Amino acid sequence: MIQAETVESIKTLLCEKGVDEASVSQLREIWPKIHFTYCSEDDIHSGKPVQEAEQFSLYLVDSTEHCLCLTNDLNTATGLVIAEHYDEED
């Protein structure tokens, strides 16, 4: 279970610090019980983000059934995917 306030705090930190390996490492230190995955937005082919910002989208991950899947249910969420947005020119 991940609290909505936690997701909002994660979004705020990423908006302030930017999305990169250092900020994801900081998130792992602050919230060690949450599994964080960092990838490109074009690596996500399904699911709906629970939070979005100009630089990234946040997706919830559910691992309760032994197979990882994206979810929008905070009660079953065990992790977050941070999907970085890239400009078409990048």
C-alpha positions as CSV (number, residue, x, y, z in Angstrom):
1,M,0.0,0.0,0.0
2,I,1.2,3.4,-0.9
3,Q,-0.4,6.6,0.5
4,A,-1.6,9.3,-1.9
5,E,0.4,11.8,0.2
6,T,3.5,9.8,-0.5
7,V,2.9,9.8,-4.3
8,E,2.4,13.6,-4.1
9,S,5.6,14.0,-2.1
10,I,7.5,11.9,-4.7
11,K,6.1,14.0,-7.5
12,T,7.1,17.3,-5.7
13,L,10.6,16.1,-5.1
14,L,11.1,15.0,-8.7
15,C,9.7,18.3,-9.9
16,E,12.2,20.2,-7.7
17,K,15.3,17.9,-8.3
18,G,14.6,16.7,-11.8
19,V,14.4,13.1,-13.0
20,D,17.7,11.3,-13.1
21,E,19.6,8.4,-11.4
22,A,20.6,10.6,-8.4
23,S,17.0,11.7,-7.6
24,V,15.7,8.1,-8.0
25,S,18.5,7.0,-5.6
26,Q,17.4,9.7,-3.2
27,L,13.8,8.4,-3.4
28,R,15.0,4.9,-2.6
29,E,16.8,6.2,0.5
30,I,13.7,8.2,1.7
31,W,11.2,5.4,1.0
32,P,13.1,2.1,1.3
33,K,9.9,0.0,1.4
34,I,8.8,1.3,-2.0
35,H,10.3,-0.3,-5.1
36,F,11.2,2.4,-7.7
37,T,11.8,1.7,-11.4
38,Y,13.2,4.4,-13.7
39,C,12.6,4.2,-17.4
40,S,11.6,6.2,-20.5
41,E,7.9,6.9,-21.1
42,D,8.0,5.0,-24.4
43,D,8.9,1.8,-22.4
44,I,5.3,1.9,-20.9
45,H,2.8,0.3,-23.3
46,S,-0.3,0.1,-21.1
47,G,-1.6,1.5,-17.9
48,K,-2.6,5.0,-16.8
49,P,-0.3,7.2,-14.8
50,V,-1.5,8.2,-11.3
51,Q,0.5,11.5,-11.5
52,E,2.0,13.5,-14.3
53,A,4.3,16.4,-14.7
54,E,6.0,18.0,-17.6
55,Q,9.2,15.8,-17.3
56,F,7.7,12.5,-16.2
57,S,4.7,10.3,-15.4
58,L,4.3,8.1,-12.3
59,Y,2.7,4.7,-12.5
60,L,1.8,2.4,-9.6
61,V,3.1,-1.2,-9.6
62,D,1.2,-4.2,-8.0
63,S,3.3,-7.3,-7.1
64,T,0.8,-9.0,-4.8
65,E,0.0,-11.8,-7.3
66,H,3.7,-12.7,-7.9
67,C,3.6,-11.0,-11.4
68,L,4.2,-7.3,-11.7
69,C,1.5,-5.3,-13.3
70,L,0.5,-1.6,-13.4
71,T,-2.4,-0.6,-11.3
72,N,-4.2,2.6,-10.2
73,D,-5.1,1.0,-6.8
74,L,-3.1,2.6,-4.0
75,N,-4.1,-0.2,-1.7
76,T,-2.4,-2.9,-3.8
77,A,0.6,-0.8,-5.0
78,T,4.0,-1.9,-3.9
79,G,6.1,0.3,-6.2
80,L,6.3,3.2,-8.6
81,V,7.6,3.5,-12.1
82,I,9.1,6.9,-12.9
83,A,8.7,7.2,-16.7
84,E,10.7,10.1,-18.0
85,H,9.3,12.2,-20.9
86,Y,11.6,13.1,-23.8
87,D,11.1,15.7,-26.5
88,E,10.5,14.3,-30.0
89,E,13.9,15.9,-30.9
90,D,15.9,14.0,-28.3
